[in-house]
Every structure is written in C-alpha cells, then in structure tokens.
Amino acid sequence: SGDKSLKLLSLTTAGEVAEPGKVDGPALAWSVTLREVLAELVWSGAPAATITGPDGDPIGHVTLASILARGRQAA
C-alpha cells in the first residue's frame, strides 16, 4: 500500500542509499529521510539530489527513480 511505502521512505536516510557521484540538483544532508528527499525533488523538479556528509562535502546522490523503486518494493 502507499502508506507502507511512505513509512519505509520515512525510516530510511539518504545516506543509507546514496550512490557514488555528484549530480546537478539540490544538496541535502545524509541524515534526511528519503521521504524528505522525495518531497524536495518533486518541488524542485530535479531528477536527483546530491547528498552531503556531516562535514558538508558530497558523499553521493539519490535519484527520484531509486526512491520510487524502493517505495514500490514495500508496496
């Protein structure tokens, strides 16, 4: 269900699923949830976000496609 998918996304941090590489898009902290990344991507219209570590340096990226795929796994 959609509720289960959103719950999973709110329990998973961006840092847990970040893939290597930097992308054009909003920069978000590693500690934000995938639900928050999803909201930012929807509002900004960007297909991906750069994820930054505790020191503010980029540690990778999360794509809209990877968030949606993760949500579908929970459904």
WOGI-V59897 format. One record per backbone hydrogen bond with DSSP energy under -1.0 kcal/mol. CO is the residue of the C=O (numbers start at 1). NH is the residue of the N-H. Records with the same first field share a line. If there is no record, write none. Layout:
# WOGI-V59897
CO: NH  NH
This chain:
# WOGI-V59897
1: 5
2: 6
3: 7
4: 8
5: 9
6: 10
8: 11
9: 34  35
12: 34
14: 18
19: 61
26: 50
28: 52
29: 32
30: 15
32: 14
33: 37
34: 38
35: 39
36: 40
37: 41
38: 42
39: 43
40: 44
41: 45
47: 64
49: 62
50: 28
51: 59  60
52: 30
53: 56
57: 53
60: 51
61: 19
62: 49
63: 67
64: 68
65: 69
66: 70
67: 71
68: 72
69: 73
